[in-house]
Amino acid sequence: MRTPLAYLNLVHERTRLIVAIAGVAFAVILVFMNLGFLGSLAKTASLFYRQMNADIFLISPQALEITTTKAFPIERLYQAAGVAGVERTMPLYMGYLQWRNPETGKSRGIFAFGFNLNDPAFLLPELQDPTNLAILRQPDTVFIDKFSRPEYGPQTAGTETEVDRRRVVIGGQYALGGAFAADATLIMSDQNYRRYFDPIPLRLVNLGLVKLEPGADLEVVLAKLRQVLPADVRVLGIEDMIKSDRDYWIGTTSTGFIFGLGVAVSCVVGVVIVYQILYTDISSHMKQYATLKAMGYRSRYLFVTVLQEAVILSVMGYIPGFIVSLGLYELTTQATSGGLPISMELGRAIAVFVLTMAMCSLSGLISVNKVVSADPADVFS
């Protein structure tokens, strides 16, 4: 039975081993958290669209993502409704208002959706209830997202406050979540939207929802719509719409860049930590390594031994890092009242494990040069 030299080298100094595991675990946690936020950024891009009853979206070419939409004429929806395969079209109105916290008096921006209550524009179960729709028909009445941040104040039904210096009453709540796109959202009837966004007319639409007939070919209808409609609107399927928003958040905004940079920095931190541990271990065992070389062990054996140490460290550090990351994900979800869609995914867990192995292996490759180049005669002179 061969002596597990790599393992014995690591456990020989227990304190050093614990420090090494903590260092790797710290790097793993940093990577997991940054990837978690980056993943939630991508998920957030799809939250709104998945809750809209549409297969195709009409949006202004000037829009960067859903909260920066520009208005286009409602006539484009009428034109789209005449295309074969389209079951119905529905206008959606959107924009920011200033919501006044009824307790503190402070105002914050809030993102509002307005729609014709006769249109099944949303898939949210709260908006399928006729009682709730009747409440939304009342003047100056809105529903607020239950995941809205607490800075907006009380959000229970019956709460009265102001938006843009106009009276508003919370008629109920719904579960959507806005995360990076918006700290809070409202849903209201198009008539109330007209009141709050006066003098913007309802003939100017921010987003067009196109519902296809059962069995209609999505690609065929998309091609027809792009042929019929003028250049003042973009025609996108739901997956393309989500991808457009995701690419904007991850590839264009500083938010995506920061989280991506965080992953890179975490890897660098991990490489440096593991390198320092391995280098110190090699330095303290130089006489033993030199003895092995003098006994006839080739540099390849020593090279493999150091790499084995790096792999063992990666596994030992990954396990506590993974467990702590699970807890931090849960704490983050609770801290955002469930509004931030951050969760552990199998693909991410595997990817981080592979990344940890690569990170530690790289450190081993850098530090192993000291062993390979050591001359037994120099060590014992």
Stockholm file with secondary structure:
# STOCKHOLM 1.0

chainA/1-381         MRTPLAYLNLVHERTRLIVAIAGVAFAVILVFMNLGFLGSLAKTASLFYRQMNADIFLISPQALEITTTKAFPIERLYQAAGVAGVERTMPLYMGYLQWRNPETGKSRGIFAFGFNLNDPAFLLPELQDPTNLAILRQPDTVFIDKFSRPEYGPQTAGTETEVDRRRVVIGGQYALGGAFAADATLIMSDQNYRRYFDPIPLRLVNLGLVKLEPGADLEVVLAKLRQVLPADVRVLGIEDMIKSDRDYWIGTTSTGFIFGLGVAVSCVVGVVIVYQILYTDISSHMKQYATLKAMGYRSRYLFVTVLQEAVILSVMGYIPGFIVSLGLYELTTQATSGGLPISMELGRAIAVFVLTMAMCSLSGLISVNKVVSADPADVFS
#=GR chainA/1-381 SS CCCCHHHHHHHHSHHHHHHHHHHHHHHHHHHHHHHHHHHHHHHHHHHHHHTBSCSEEEECTTCSSGGGCCCEETHHHHHHHTSTTEEEEEEEEEEEEEEECTTTCCEEEEEEEEECTTSCCBCCGGGSCHHHHHHHTSTTEEEEETTSCGGGCCCSTTCEEEETTEEEEEEEEECCCCTTSCSCEEEEEHHHHHHHTTTCCTTEESEEEEEECTTCCHHHHHHHHHHHSCTTSEEEEHHHHHHHHHHIIIIISHHHHHHHHHHHHHHHHHHHHHHHHHHHHHHHTHHHHHHHHHTTCCHHHHHHHHHHHHHHHHHHHHHHHHHHHHHHHHHHHHHTTTCSCCCCCHHHHHHHHHHHHHHHHHHHHHHTHHHHTCCHHHHTC
#=GC SS_cons         CCCCHHHHHHHHSHHHHHHHHHHHHHHHHHHHHHHHHHHHHHHHHHHHHHTBSCSEEEECTTCSSGGGCCCEETHHHHHHHTSTTEEEEEEEEEEEEEEECTTTCCEEEEEEEEECTTSCCBCCGGGSCHHHHHHHTSTTEEEEETTSCGGGCCCSTTCEEEETTEEEEEEEEECCCCTTSCSCEEEEEHHHHHHHTTTCCTTEESEEEEEECTTCCHHHHHHHHHHHSCTTSEEEEHHHHHHHHHHIIIIISHHHHHHHHHHHHHHHHHHHHHHHHHHHHHHHTHHHHHHHHHTTCCHHHHHHHHHHHHHHHHHHHHHHHHHHHHHHHHHHHHHTTTCSCCCCCHHHHHHHHHHHHHHHHHHHHHHTHHHHTCCHHHHTC
//
